[in-house]
Amino acid sequence: MRRPLIAGNWKMHKTVAQARALAADVVVAVAGLKGVEVLLAPAATALAAVAVIARPQGLSVAAQTMHWADQGAYTGEVSPLMVAELADYVILGHSERRSLFGETDEALGRKVHAAFAHGLRPILCVGERLDEREAGQADAVVLGQLAALDGIAAQEAAGLVLAYEPVWAIGSGRACDAAEAARVMGVLRTALGARFGAEAAASARLLYGGSVNPENIAAYLAAADIDGALVGGASLEAEPFAALVRAAADQGAPAHEAFS
């Protein structure tokens, strides 16, 4: 069984002091909830501060990106060695990284390999733009973005988190219809099965992202192939985020507890 995952991507928000306060509030708000994994992804400057608060309380922590090299002359970058000291996951390929910073599937592939090599679980984001969806290319685009997984082993793929985030839904207030999101998730899980085998595909967790909020989360979690959410704006305050976690906990079965 796959354990539901609710991941909060704080993006470029929160000073260290603000991040510390938010992490502490989230810890209190989700205390005692079972059957769901809670993950916080602060900005790099606050990663250490959040890790100290969240990880001892059973919450996971993610970096929002990283370089693929262990070290080197890459001013401003953060290496997988640095991330692995503080985090459990790393978000890779978010649409903002692709569109604003020119990240390619080839570069993301190097990062995916580096993450697994250093014991980090990648959260690989895929998603189509509105013009691509309107042209009937949504499936082809997201399947093409799985090129970042080329060369990884089936055992690694089993620990993968894949986040479907339609670019047109991120931060827009226009969420993808739950039935359509579920259909795309099914396409992605089938593709994982073709690449890595049925067992790996059944173990990988698939998240939906894009204007997720407490009002619509239940519809996504009801889909068999949706295992949680990658949350943006609704993760910047403790109570809306905790409401998402509670919804996922309600969906989780006791058997989920053994999976991490």
MARGUBA-222765 format. One record per residue (C-alpha): residue number from 1; chain; x, y, z. Coordinates in steps of 0.05 Angstrom, whole numbers. Example, Ala and Ser with C-alpha at 12.3 -4.5 7.8 and 13.67 -1.06 7.14 Angstrom:
2
ATOM nuvex semar     c1     c2     c3
ATOM     1     A    246    -90    156
ATOM     2     A    273    -21    143
***
This chain:
260
ATOM nuvex semar     c1     c2     c3
ATOM     1     A      0      0      0
ATOM     2     A     23     71    -15
ATOM     3     A     25    120     43
ATOM     4     A     -8    187     25
ATOM     5     A     39    246     22
ATOM     6     A     21    319     31
ATOM     7     A     80    363     12
ATOM     8     A     83    438     24
ATOM     9     A    126    477    -26
ATOM    10     A    138    544      6
ATOM    11     A    175    571    -56
ATOM    12     A    209    638    -44
ATOM    13     A    171    655     19
ATOM    14     A    189    660     93
ATOM    15     A    251    686    127
ATOM    16     A    287    638    174
ATOM    17     A    247    665    233
ATOM    18     A    182    660    196
ATOM    19     A    198    590    171
ATOM    20     A    216    567    240
ATOM    21     A    149    593    267
ATOM    22     A    109    562    210
ATOM    23     A    143    494    219
ATOM    24     A    128    495    293
ATOM    25     A     55    513    280
ATOM    26     A     49    456    229
ATOM    27     A     79    406    278
ATOM    28     A     25    424    329
ATOM    29     A    -31    426    278
ATOM    30     A    -17    356    250
ATOM    31     A      2    322    316
ATOM    32     A    -30    254    324
ATOM    33     A    -52    245    252
ATOM    34     A    -37    176    225
ATOM    35     A    -32    144    157
ATOM    36     A     -3    205    122
ATOM    37     A     67    232    110
ATOM    38     A     76    307    119
ATOM    39     A    132    343     82
ATOM    40     A    156    415     86
ATOM    41     A    199    446     31
ATOM    42     A    226    513     54
ATOM    43     A    274    559     18
ATOM    44     A    347    537     22
ATOM    45     A    364    590     74
ATOM    46     A    313    560    122
ATOM    47     A    325    487    107
ATOM    48     A    368    474    169
ATOM    49     A    321    512    216
ATOM    50     A    260    475    191
ATOM    51     A    295    407    193
ATOM    52     A    312    415    266
ATOM    53     A    239    427    283
ATOM    54     A    204    381    234
ATOM    55     A    245    318    229
ATOM    56     A    247    299    303
ATOM    57     A    170    303    302
ATOM    58     A    164    254    245
ATOM    59     A    155    304    189
ATOM    60     A    197    300    126
ATOM    61     A    236    357     94
ATOM    62     A    253    372     22
ATOM    63     A    298    420    -15
ATOM    64     A    265    458    -72
ATOM    65     A    321    442   -121
ATOM    66     A    394    425   -123
ATOM    67     A    454    418   -169
ATOM    68     A    476    350   -193
ATOM    69     A    550    358   -175
ATOM    70     A    576    341   -106
ATOM    71     A    619    404   -105
ATOM    72     A    651    454   -153
ATOM    73     A    652    524   -181
ATOM    74     A    576    533   -184
ATOM    75     A    565    598   -148
ATOM    76     A    497    602   -116
ATOM    77     A    481    528   -123
ATOM    78     A    469    475    -70
ATOM    79     A    497    405    -78
ATOM    80     A    465    338    -62
ATOM    81     A    515    328     -7
ATOM    82     A    492    392     26
ATOM    83     A    418    375     17
ATOM    84     A    426    304     43
ATOM    85     A    451    330    110
ATOM    86     A    385    365    122
ATOM    87     A    330    335     78
ATOM    88     A    296    271     59
ATOM    89     A    271    293    -10
ATOM    90     A    286    342    -65
ATOM    91     A    236    374   -112
ATOM    92     A    261    371   -184
ATOM    93     A    233    399   -248
ATOM    94     A    180    445   -220
ATOM    95     A    150    484   -277
ATOM    96     A    179    548   -249
ATOM    97     A    248    518   -252
ATOM    98     A    236    495   -323
ATOM    99     A    206    560   -349
ATOM   100     A    244    613   -309
ATOM   101     A    312    579   -303
ATOM   102     A    314    538   -366
ATOM   103     A    321    469   -334
ATOM   104     A    318    414   -386
ATOM   105     A    299    341   -381
ATOM   106     A    373    324   -392
ATOM   107     A    395    367   -333
ATOM   108     A    338    340   -290
ATOM   109     A    360    269   -307
ATOM   110     A    428    284   -278
ATOM   111     A    396    312   -216
ATOM   112     A    350    251   -208
ATOM   113     A    411    205   -211
ATOM   114     A    448    249   -161
ATOM   115     A    390    248   -113
ATOM   116     A    385    173   -112
ATOM   117     A    461    167   -106
ATOM   118     A    459    208    -42
ATOM   119     A    398    175    -10
ATOM   120     A    349    230    -28
ATOM   121     A    281    216    -57
ATOM   122     A    266    259   -117
ATOM   123     A    198    291   -126
ATOM   124     A    198    298   -202
ATOM   125     A    147    348   -228
ATOM   126     A    115    342   -296
ATOM   127     A     59    382   -328
ATOM   128     A     34    416   -391
ATOM   129     A     22    489   -409
ATOM   130     A    -48    512   -427
ATOM   131     A    -31    518   -501
ATOM   132     A     -5    447   -501
ATOM   133     A    -69    421   -467
ATOM   134     A   -113    459   -516
ATOM   135     A    -74    429   -573
ATOM   136     A    -88    359   -546
ATOM   137     A    -15    348   -528
ATOM   138     A    -21    341   -452
ATOM   139     A     -6    267   -449
ATOM   140     A     51    271   -498
ATOM   141     A     83    329   -459
ATOM   142     A     81    295   -391
ATOM   143     A    104    229   -419
ATOM   144     A    162    264   -454
ATOM   145     A    183    295   -388
ATOM   146     A    194    225   -360
ATOM   147     A    258    226   -400
ATOM   148     A    289    252   -335
ATOM   149     A    281    181   -309
ATOM   150     A    323    149   -363
ATOM   151     A    374    101   -335
ATOM   152     A    348     94   -264
ATOM   153     A    337     25   -236
ATOM   154     A    269     -6   -220
ATOM   155     A    286     -7   -146
ATOM   156     A    299     68   -149
ATOM   157     A    235     80   -188
ATOM   158     A    196     46   -133
ATOM   159     A    217    102    -85
ATOM   160     A    201    157   -134
ATOM   161     A    150    211   -123
ATOM   162     A    120    239   -187
ATOM   163     A     81    304   -183
ATOM   164     A     32    321   -239
ATOM   165     A     25    397   -239
ATOM   166     A    -10    427   -299
ATOM   167     A     27    492   -310
ATOM   168     A    -38    529   -323
ATOM   169     A    -66    509   -255
ATOM   170     A     -7    530   -212
ATOM   171     A    -23    591   -171
ATOM   172     A    -81    608   -217
ATOM   173     A   -139    586   -174
ATOM   174     A   -161    543   -233
ATOM   175     A   -150    471   -210
ATOM   176     A   -151    413   -259
ATOM   177     A   -215    374   -256
ATOM   178     A   -205    315   -209
ATOM   179     A   -228    264   -260
ATOM   180     A   -180    291   -312
ATOM   181     A   -123    293   -263
ATOM   182     A   -138    221   -245
ATOM   183     A   -137    202   -319
ATOM   184     A    -69    234   -329
ATOM   185     A    -43    200   -266
ATOM   186     A    -66    133   -295
ATOM   187     A    -28    148   -359
ATOM   188     A     35    164   -319
ATOM   189     A     30    101   -275
ATOM   190     A     21     59   -337
ATOM   191     A     83     91   -367
ATOM   192     A    122     76   -303
ATOM   193     A    100      4   -308
ATOM   194     A    124     -1   -380
ATOM   195     A    191     28   -360
ATOM   196     A    205     -4   -293
ATOM   197     A    155    -61   -283
ATOM   198     A     89    -68   -248
ATOM   199     A    117    -73   -178
ATOM   200     A    157     -8   -183
ATOM   201     A     98     28   -214
ATOM   202     A     52      5   -159
ATOM   203     A    100     30   -106
ATOM   204     A    116     99   -135
ATOM   205     A     73    155   -107
ATOM   206     A     37    204   -152
ATOM   207     A     17    272   -127
ATOM   208     A    -28    325   -157
ATOM   209     A     -8    398   -153
ATOM   210     A    -41    462   -178
ATOM   211     A    -89    505   -137
ATOM   212     A   -100    450    -86
ATOM   213     A   -140    473    -26
ATOM   214     A   -181    444     32
ATOM   215     A   -244    449    -10
ATOM   216     A   -221    407    -68
ATOM   217     A   -169    359    -38
ATOM   218     A   -219    303    -23
ATOM   219     A   -238    295    -97
ATOM   220     A   -165    284   -115
ATOM   221     A   -151    236    -58
ATOM   222     A   -211    194    -78
ATOM   223     A   -175    174   -142
ATOM   224     A   -138    107   -139
ATOM   225     A    -76    134   -173
ATOM   226     A    -70    199   -134
ATOM   227     A    -29    191    -70
ATOM   228     A    -29    261    -44
ATOM   229     A    -13    332    -64
ATOM   230     A     44    380    -76
ATOM   231     A     16    444    -46
ATOM   232     A     38    516    -59
ATOM   233     A     -1    575    -32
ATOM   234     A    -43    533     16
ATOM   235     A     20    510     51
ATOM   236     A     41    580     73
ATOM   237     A     -6    580    134
ATOM   238     A    -10    523    183
ATOM   239     A    -85    513    187
ATOM   240     A   -102    508    113
ATOM   241     A    -43    461    104
ATOM   242     A    -64    419    164
ATOM   243     A   -134    413    135
ATOM   244     A   -103    380     73
ATOM   245     A    -63    333    118
ATOM   246     A   -126    315    157
ATOM   247     A   -162    299     92
ATOM   248     A   -106    252     71
ATOM   249     A   -104    220    140
ATOM   250     A   -179    205    133
ATOM   251     A   -164    170     67
ATOM   252     A   -106    130     95
ATOM   253     A   -116     59    118
ATOM   254     A    -77     27    176
ATOM   255     A    -37    -14    126
ATOM   256     A     -7     51    100
ATOM   257     A     31     60    165
ATOM   258     A     84      9    145
ATOM   259     A    103     46     81
ATOM   260     A    151    104     78
***
